[in-house]
Amino acid sequence: MFQSLTVLAALAQVTAATADAPQTAVDAFTGLEGNWQGQLEYRDYQSDTMQAIPMRVEFDTIPDKTTFLQRAEFTDPGFPVRITTLINVAGADTNVAISRAGRPFETYTQNARLAPGAIADSWTITFTRVGEDDNRPAAIREVMTRKAESLTVTKEVDFLDDEAAEWVFRNRVSLSSE
C-alpha cells in the first residue's frame, strides 16, 4: 500500500510538471511577463569589435494570450533608445512589429520552434527568417533560451550575397528577471 501511494505521488508530480511545461512558444512567452535587466552585446560592423551596453526589458501579455508586448530601453552611446515590439505567436509562425523613434516601422514573420524537453522555466525557442541585416540580404536566426530567472537571446546572420554559408554572430541580449 505504501509503495502504491509513493508511486501515485511520484506520478502526480511528473504529471503536474508536464502540465506546467510549455507545449508551444505561446506558453513559453507567457512566463516572461515582468521586468528584466542586463546587457546588449553586439558586433560593431564598422570596427569589428564587441560592444556591451546596459539594457532593460519589460514583457506583457495582451488579453488575447497570443500577443505579447516587449519594451526595451538602452543607451546607444550618446542617446537613449526605446524599442517597442509587438509579437503575435500563431502556431509555428510569429508575426513581429517593431517601433523605434526615427526609423520606419518594421514588420516581419518568422518561424518559431520550441525545442523538445521544455519545462516551465527552462526552454529554448529558435526563430528563423529571411530578411536584411547591415543593409544586406540575410538568413537570420535568433535563439532565445530561458534558464530559471535568466533569459538570453543570441542573433546570428548568414549573408546571402556571399558564397560562404556561415552563421556570423550579430548580437546577444543577456537578461535577469527583476
Salt bridges, closest charged atoms under 4 A:
GLU41 OE2 - ARG172 NH1 3.47
ASP48 OD1 - ARG43 NE 2.90
GLU58 OE2 - ARG71 NH2 2.96
ASP60 OD2 - ARG71 NH2 2.48
GLU73 OE2 - ARG82 NE 3.88
ASP133 OD1 - LYS155 NZ 3.04
ASP133 OD2 - ARG170 NE 3.05
GLU142 OE1 - ARG129 NH1 3.14
GLU149 OE2 - ARG146 NH2 3.89
GLU156 OE1 - ARG141 NH2 2.76
ASP161 OD1 - ARG136 NH2 2.79
ASP162 OD2 - ARG136 NH2 3.84
GLU178 OE2 - ARG56 NH1 2.66
